[in-house]
Amino acid sequence: MKSLIKISILMFLIIGFTACKKNQTGGKASLEGVVAHHGKPIANAYVYVKFNTKEFPGEEYTKYDTYVQADADGYYKISFYKGDYYIFARGYDLDIPAPYIVQGGLSVTLRNREHLKKDIAVSED
């Protein structure tokens, strides 16, 4: 009887820790799009992610929880668990005056298994 109780408690704990994942990467929801400056894709831009917020945390990359790098066409894709995220992109557009930096962000809320397409519009300061 005691072993049955221990097994039940162990199963409850395992289900509890795995069933309620929120605000992190790796889930079945996804966000994808293109980082663009006035319609021009920004190759190799960095897309930073802050978990559990809808507010802009600032431009400093150390304030973010993770990041991905867009490809040569400015395309990015990230898998998430449901939750709130702030997405901030930064890259370079050599067609504008130095220092060529373009950046911008958006807030998203993802539900379980939701797939959103959101382009990130970036601008120079």
N, C-alpha and C positions, 0 to 999 in steps of 0.2 A: 504494500500500500504506500509506504514512504517513497519507494522508487517511482511509482506512478505520479505522485505529487511533484517530485523533483523534475520529472520529465515534462509534466504539464507546465510548471513554472518556467523551465528552460525554453519550451516552445513559445510561450507567451512573450518572453523577453526577446527572442529572435524575431518574432513577427512584429513586435512593437518597434524594434530598432530599424527594421527594413521597410515596413509598410508606410511610414510617415515621413519619408524624405521630402524635403522642401528646400528651396533656395540653394541649389548647388548644381553643378554640371553633371552630365552623364545620364539623365533621365530619358523618358520617351517623348517629351515635348522638344520642339526645336525652334530656333530663330535663325533666319538666313536672309541675306540681302547683299547689296553692293554699297561700298563706301564711295561717295561721289561728291565732287566739287563742281557745282553748276552743270551737272549731268555728265561730267568727265570722271570715269572710274579712277580711283586713287590706288595704284598698284602697291601691294605689300604694306598697306596701312595696318596699324595695330588696333585691335578692337578689345578694349578693356571691359571687364564685367565686375560690378559691385552687387553682391547678394543682399537680399532682404531690404531693398530701399527703392523708392521712386524719386528720391532727391539727388541732385547732382552733387557728388562728393568732392569735386574739385578736379583740377587738371593733373595733379601729381599722380603718376602711375602707381606709386606705392600704397595709395589709398584703395586700390582695387584688389579683388580677391583672385582673379585669374585673367587670362587674356588669350586671344588667338591672333594669328596674323592672316590678313586677307591675301588672296593669291594675286597673280599678275593682272587680273581683270577686276580687282577690287572686291571680289566675292568672298564672303565669309559665311560660316555655318557653325552653330554651337548647339549641342544637345543639353537640355535642362530638365530638372524636376520642376513641378509647378511652383510658382512663387513670383515675387516681385524682384525686378532687376533694373539696374541702371547701366546702360551700354554707352561707352564713350570711345570714339574713334579718333585716331591721330595719324596723319601721314604727311607726305610732301607732294606739292604740285610745283614743278619746275617752271610752269608757265606764268607764275606770279612773282613779284619782287621778293628778294631775300627777306627773311630766312626760309621762305617757301612752305612754312608750316600751315596746315589746314586741320581743323578739328571740330568736333561737334558730337552731340549725344542725344539719347532719347531714353525714356522710361518705358518698360514693358511689364505686363503681368501675363504670365502663362498659366494655363490650366493643364491638367494632366492630359498628355497625348495631343496637345494642341501644336499645330505647325504654323508659325507666322512668317510672313515675308515682310521685312522692314528694311528699306534702304536707309542708310545713315547719311544725311546731308551734312557736309563739313564746310567750313568757311575759314577765311583768313581773319586774323585779329585786326 
